[in-house]
Every structure is written in structure tokens, then in C-alpha cells.
């Protein structure tokens, strides 16, 4: 599991995918979320702008990201 440091919360879900380089653009990030390819805390999430906070776990394509406030 990778740890992702954020300096403010909340952060929108699609931005985490984009900033971590898991997708090529914000548009692709929004699309994969809308298609149900992303889980937050083990539950499929389709809200592109879902607010992610410290302690959340984001799963995408076999990668787990633990979100931590720095």
C-alpha cells in the first residue's frame, strides 16, 4: 500500500488519481470513477468529486493508496 500525503482536506477523488499519475488526465480520472473502476474504503465510488480525507483508502487497478494529511 502506498501512502499519499495531502496538505489540505478534503481532496476530490479524481484529483488524487490524476496527481498520483494513475491516469493520464483529469478527464480520464473522471471517466474511470464514473465507470465504477475506483473503490474508496472498499466500496465502489462513482462520484467524481467525492471528498477524500486523511485515513481513506483509494483502490484503483490493483493499487491501494492510503491518504494521510501532512
N, C-alpha and C positions, 0 to 999 in steps of 0.2 A: 504494500500500500504506500502510495506517495503522499507526502504532506504538502499541501498548498497553503502558503501564507498569504493572508489578505490583510490590508491595513485599515480597512473600514468594513462595516457590515450594515445592512445586508448587501450582497453582490448578486446580480441577476445570473441565473443558471447558464444561459447561453454565453455570457461573458467569460465564465470560468473555462468552458470548453475551448473558446477562442484563444484566451490568453495563455492557456497551458499547451497550445499547439496541437490539440487533439483533432481539430478540424481546420480547414484552410481559410475560413472566413466566418464572419458573424452570420451571414445568410445561411451557410451550411449548418452552423451551430443551431440556429433556429429551426431549420428543417429536421435535423435528426431528433431534436427534442419533440417537435410536433408529431413525428412519426412513432414516438414511443420507444426510442432506442436508448434512452437515458433513465437511470434509476437514481432516486435520492432517498437515502436511508432505507434501501431495499424495496422501494415502491416505484413503479413506473411513473415518470413525471412527464406530462405533456404541456405544461405551462412554460413557455419560453422565458418568461420574466419572473419565474419562481424565485423568491428571495432566499438566498443561501446564507447561512450564518455559521459561525465557528462551531465545530462539533459535527456538522453534517458530513455524510459520506456520499460522494457522487460516483456512480459507476457508469462507464461507457466503454464498449468494445473490450471487455476483459480487464480494464484498468480501474482501480479504485483510488479515489482521491479523498483524503481526509482534509477538511477545511479547518484551518487554525488562524485565529486573529493574532497578528504580530504587533 
